[in-house]
Amino acid sequence: MKPIMKAYTAIFLNTWGERYSMFADGISDTHANARAWIKFMKTQFYKDAPDAWDMESLTPLFDENGVYTPASEESF
């Protein structure tokens, strides 16, 4: 059986309180986390201050039943 890539929302937070939100995918949470970091490291936001960013959250876009789960407003 071929692995299925699942969609995620990744939110990165810097030391001065700015957030950067992006989509990522992966066959597991760990895989999606790595793919999100690799994708984020290619952005100018990261390149300008590489030591200032942490991943705040990695949230699946769909639950186990396939229902869309929007990001909580607390994240923004």
DRENTOR-196409 format. One record per atom (N, C-alpha, C): residue number from 0; residue in one letter; atom name; x, y, z. Coordinates in nm, 3 decimals, always signed. Example, Ala and Ser with C-alpha at 12.3 -4.5 7.8 and 13.67 -1.06 7.14 Angstrom:
2
R; k; r; a; xx; yy; zz
R; 0; a; N; +1.319; -0.569; +0.780
R; 0; a; CA; +1.230; -0.450; +0.780
R; 0; a; C; +1.320; -0.330; +0.780
R; 1; s; N; +1.285; -0.225; +0.708
R; 1; s; CA; +1.367; -0.106; +0.714
R; 1; s; C; +1.290; +0.003; +0.787
END
This chain:
76
R; k; r; a; xx; yy; zz
R; 0; m; N; +0.084; -0.119; +0.000
R; 0; m; CA; +0.000; +0.000; +0.000
R; 0; m; C; +0.088; +0.125; +0.000
R; 1; k; N; +0.055; +0.217; -0.086
R; 1; k; CA; +0.131; +0.340; -0.099
R; 1; k; C; +0.098; +0.435; +0.018
R; 2; p; N; +0.200; +0.496; +0.081
R; 2; p; CA; +0.173; +0.591; +0.190
R; 2; p; C; +0.091; +0.710; +0.139
R; 3; i; N; +0.005; +0.760; +0.224
R; 3; i; CA; -0.078; +0.875; +0.189
R; 3; i; C; -0.025; +0.999; +0.261
R; 4; m; N; +0.002; +1.104; +0.184
R; 4; m; CA; +0.046; +1.231; +0.242
R; 4; m; C; -0.076; +1.302; +0.300
R; 5; k; N; -0.062; +1.347; +0.425
R; 5; k; CA; -0.168; +1.422; +0.491
R; 5; k; C; -0.130; +1.569; +0.495
R; 6; a; N; -0.229; +1.656; +0.487
R; 6; a; CA; -0.207; +1.801; +0.487
R; 6; a; C; -0.204; +1.855; +0.630
R; 7; y; N; -0.118; +1.952; +0.654
R; 7; y; CA; -0.101; +2.015; +0.785
R; 7; y; C; -0.089; +2.166; +0.769
R; 8; t; N; -0.117; +2.238; +0.877
R; 8; t; CA; -0.085; +2.380; +0.887
R; 8; t; C; +0.029; +2.392; +0.988
R; 9; a; N; +0.136; +2.458; +0.947
R; 9; a; CA; +0.249; +2.482; +1.036
R; 9; a; C; +0.254; +2.631; +1.070
R; 10; i; N; +0.270; +2.662; +1.197
R; 10; i; CA; +0.281; +2.801; +1.240
R; 10; i; C; +0.415; +2.818; +1.311
R; 11; f; N; +0.492; +2.913; +1.263
R; 11; f; CA; +0.623; +2.945; +1.320
R; 11; f; C; +0.613; +3.079; +1.393
R; 12; l; N; +0.681; +3.091; +1.506
R; 12; l; CA; +0.678; +3.211; +1.588
R; 12; l; C; +0.822; +3.257; +1.610
R; 13; n; N; +0.846; +3.389; +1.591
R; 13; n; CA; +0.981; +3.439; +1.616
R; 13; n; C; +0.989; +3.504; +1.754
R; 14; t; N; +1.109; +3.543; +1.792
R; 14; t; CA; +1.132; +3.593; +1.928
R; 14; t; C; +1.067; +3.728; +1.954
R; 15; w; N; +1.028; +3.800; +1.850
R; 15; w; CA; +0.962; +3.929; +1.872
R; 15; w; C; +0.811; +3.921; +1.846
R; 16; g; N; +0.756; +3.799; +1.840
R; 16; g; CA; +0.612; +3.779; +1.839
R; 16; g; C; +0.543; +3.770; +1.705
R; 17; e; N; +0.616; +3.771; +1.596
R; 17; e; CA; +0.553; +3.756; +1.464
R; 17; e; C; +0.531; +3.608; +1.433
R; 18; r; N; +0.422; +3.581; +1.363
R; 18; r; CA; +0.390; +3.443; +1.324
R; 18; r; C; +0.392; +3.431; +1.172
R; 19; y; N; +0.433; +3.315; +1.126
R; 19; y; CA; +0.432; +3.282; +0.984
R; 19; y; C; +0.360; +3.149; +0.971
R; 20; s; N; +0.252; +3.147; +0.893
R; 20; s; CA; +0.172; +3.027; +0.876
R; 20; s; C; +0.189; +2.974; +0.735
R; 21; m; N; +0.197; +2.842; +0.723
R; 21; m; CA; +0.215; +2.780; +0.591
R; 21; m; C; +0.156; +2.640; +0.592
R; 22; f; N; +0.134; +2.587; +0.473
R; 22; f; CA; +0.089; +2.450; +0.457
R; 22; f; C; +0.208; +2.358; +0.443
R; 23; a; N; +0.193; +2.237; +0.494
R; 23; a; CA; +0.295; +2.133; +0.480
R; 23; a; C; +0.222; +2.000; +0.465
R; 24; d; N; +0.296; +1.898; +0.426
R; 24; d; CA; +0.236; +1.766; +0.416
R; 24; d; C; +0.336; +1.663; +0.462
R; 25; g; N; +0.286; +1.543; +0.490
R; 25; g; CA; +0.373; +1.436; +0.533
R; 25; g; C; +0.294; +1.309; +0.558
R; 26; i; N; +0.365; +1.197; +0.563
R; 26; i; CA; +0.297; +1.070; +0.588
R; 26; i; C; +0.277; +1.045; +0.738
R; 27; s; N; +0.341; +1.129; +0.821
R; 27; s; CA; +0.325; +1.122; +0.966
R; 27; s; C; +0.350; +1.262; +1.022
R; 28; d; N; +0.322; +1.281; +1.150
R; 28; d; CA; +0.349; +1.411; +1.213
R; 28; d; C; +0.497; +1.446; +1.206
R; 29; t; N; +0.582; +1.348; +1.231
R; 29; t; CA; +0.727; +1.370; +1.229
R; 29; t; C; +0.774; +1.407; +1.089
R; 30; h; N; +0.723; +1.338; +0.990
R; 30; h; CA; +0.760; +1.365; +0.851
R; 30; h; C; +0.711; +1.505; +0.810
R; 31; a; N; +0.588; +1.540; +0.847
R; 31; a; CA; +0.534; +1.672; +0.816
R; 31; a; C; +0.613; +1.782; +0.886
R; 32; n; N; +0.654; +1.756; +1.010
R; 32; n; CA; +0.735; +1.853; +1.084
R; 32; n; C; +0.865; +1.881; +1.010
R; 33; a; N; +0.932; +1.777; +0.967
R; 33; a; CA; +1.059; +1.794; +0.895
R; 33; a; C; +1.037; +1.867; +0.763
R; 34; r; N; +0.933; +1.829; +0.690
R; 34; r; CA; +0.905; +1.893; +0.561
R; 34; r; C; +0.867; +2.040; +0.579
R; 35; a; N; +0.795; +2.072; +0.687
R; 35; a; CA; +0.759; +2.211; +0.714
R; 35; a; C; +0.884; +2.294; +0.743
R; 36; w; N; +0.976; +2.240; +0.825
R; 36; w; CA; +1.100; +2.312; +0.854
R; 36; w; C; +1.183; +2.333; +0.728
R; 37; i; N; +1.194; +2.232; +0.645
R; 37; i; CA; +1.272; +2.246; +0.521
R; 37; i; C; +1.210; +2.353; +0.432
R; 38; k; N; +1.079; +2.351; +0.420
R; 38; k; CA; +1.009; +2.450; +0.338
R; 38; k; C; +1.026; +2.590; +0.397
R; 39; f; N; +1.013; +2.601; +0.530
R; 39; f; CA; +1.027; +2.731; +0.596
R; 39; f; C; +1.168; +2.786; +0.584
R; 40; m; N; +1.268; +2.700; +0.591
R; 40; m; CA; +1.407; +2.745; +0.582
R; 40; m; C; +1.441; +2.807; +0.447
R; 41; k; N; +1.357; +2.784; +0.347
R; 41; k; CA; +1.379; +2.844; +0.215
R; 41; k; C; +1.320; +2.984; +0.204
R; 42; t; N; +1.243; +3.028; +0.306
R; 42; t; CA; +1.181; +3.160; +0.301
R; 42; t; C; +1.279; +3.268; +0.344
R; 43; q; N; +1.253; +3.389; +0.299
R; 43; q; CA; +1.338; +3.502; +0.339
R; 43; q; C; +1.321; +3.534; +0.486
R; 44; f; N; +1.201; +3.506; +0.542
R; 44; f; CA; +1.178; +3.529; +0.685
R; 44; f; C; +1.280; +3.452; +0.768
R; 45; y; N; +1.299; +3.326; +0.735
R; 45; y; CA; +1.395; +3.243; +0.808
R; 45; y; C; +1.538; +3.288; +0.780
R; 46; k; N; +1.568; +3.314; +0.653
R; 46; k; CA; +1.705; +3.352; +0.615
R; 46; k; C; +1.751; +3.481; +0.682
R; 47; d; N; +1.657; +3.572; +0.708
R; 47; d; CA; +1.692; +3.699; +0.772
R; 47; d; C; +1.725; +3.683; +0.920
R; 48; a; N; +1.669; +3.583; +0.986
R; 48; a; CA; +1.692; +3.562; +1.130
R; 48; a; C; +1.677; +3.415; +1.164
R; 49; p; N; +1.771; +3.331; +1.121
R; 49; p; CA; +1.754; +3.186; +1.139
R; 49; p; C; +1.746; +3.137; +1.283
R; 50; d; N; +1.803; +3.209; +1.377
R; 50; d; CA; +1.801; +3.165; +1.516
R; 50; d; C; +1.681; +3.217; +1.594
R; 51; a; N; +1.595; +3.295; +1.528
R; 51; a; CA; +1.484; +3.360; +1.598
R; 51; a; C; +1.351; +3.285; +1.586
R; 52; w; N; +1.347; +3.173; +1.515
R; 52; w; CA; +1.221; +3.106; +1.486
R; 52; w; C; +1.207; +2.971; +1.554
R; 53; d; N; +1.087; +2.942; +1.601
R; 53; d; CA; +1.049; +2.810; +1.654
R; 53; d; C; +0.916; +2.772; +1.592
R; 54; m; N; +0.891; +2.643; +1.579
R; 54; m; CA; +0.761; +2.601; +1.533
R; 54; m; C; +0.665; +2.606; +1.652
R; 55; e; N; +0.561; +2.684; +1.638
R; 55; e; CA; +0.463; +2.698; +1.745
R; 55; e; C; +0.363; +2.582; +1.742
R; 56; s; N; +0.320; +2.544; +1.621
R; 56; s; CA; +0.224; +2.434; +1.611
R; 56; s; C; +0.229; +2.369; +1.473
R; 57; l; N; +0.188; +2.244; +1.471
R; 57; l; CA; +0.173; +2.168; +1.348
R; 57; l; C; +0.040; +2.095; +1.363
R; 58; t; N; -0.060; +2.136; +1.284
R; 58; t; CA; -0.196; +2.087; +1.301
R; 58; t; C; -0.245; +2.021; +1.173
R; 59; p; N; -0.298; +1.899; +1.183
R; 59; p; CA; -0.356; +1.837; +1.063
R; 59; p; C; -0.475; +1.919; +1.012
R; 60; l; N; -0.488; +1.929; +0.880
R; 60; l; CA; -0.601; +2.003; +0.823
R; 60; l; C; -0.731; +1.923; +0.830
R; 61; f; N; -0.720; +1.791; +0.839
R; 61; f; CA; -0.838; +1.705; +0.843
R; 61; f; C; -0.825; +1.607; +0.959
R; 62; d; N; -0.937; +1.579; +1.027
R; 62; d; CA; -0.932; +1.482; +1.136
R; 62; d; C; -0.935; +1.340; +1.079
R; 63; e; N; -0.940; +1.242; +1.167
R; 63; e; CA; -0.934; +1.102; +1.124
R; 63; e; C; -1.056; +1.060; +1.041
R; 64; n; N; -1.164; +1.140; +1.045
R; 64; n; CA; -1.283; +1.111; +0.965
R; 64; n; C; -1.286; +1.188; +0.833
R; 65; g; N; -1.180; +1.265; +0.807
R; 65; g; CA; -1.174; +1.342; +0.684
R; 65; g; C; -1.245; +1.476; +0.690
R; 66; v; N; -1.281; +1.521; +0.811
R; 66; v; CA; -1.350; +1.648; +0.829
R; 66; v; C; -1.246; +1.759; +0.847
R; 67; y; N; -1.263; +1.869; +0.773
R; 67; y; CA; -1.172; +1.983; +0.779
R; 67; y; C; -1.168; +2.041; +0.920
R; 68; t; N; -1.049; +2.065; +0.972
R; 68; t; CA; -1.033; +2.125; +1.105
R; 68; t; C; -0.956; +2.255; +1.091
R; 69; p; N; -1.025; +2.368; +1.089
R; 69; p; CA; -0.956; +2.496; +1.071
R; 69; p; C; -0.866; +2.526; +1.191
R; 70; a; N; -0.765; +2.609; +1.165
R; 70; a; CA; -0.675; +2.651; +1.273
R; 70; a; C; -0.755; +2.732; +1.373
R; 71; s; N; -0.723; +2.718; +1.501
R; 71; s; CA; -0.795; +2.794; +1.603
R; 71; s; C; -0.755; +2.941; +1.595
R; 72; e; N; -0.846; +3.027; +1.632
R; 72; e; CA; -0.817; +3.170; +1.629
R; 72; e; C; -0.715; +3.208; +1.734
R; 73; e; N; -0.695; +3.125; +1.834
R; 73; e; CA; -0.595; +3.152; +1.937
R; 73; e; C; -0.455; +3.151; +1.877
R; 74; s; N; -0.437; +3.085; +1.763
R; 74; s; CA; -0.306; +3.077; +1.699
R; 74; s; C; -0.267; +3.210; +1.635
R; 75; f; N; -0.366; +3.296; +1.612
R; 75; f; CA; -0.338; +3.419; +1.540
R; 75; f; C; -0.350; +3.536; +1.625
END
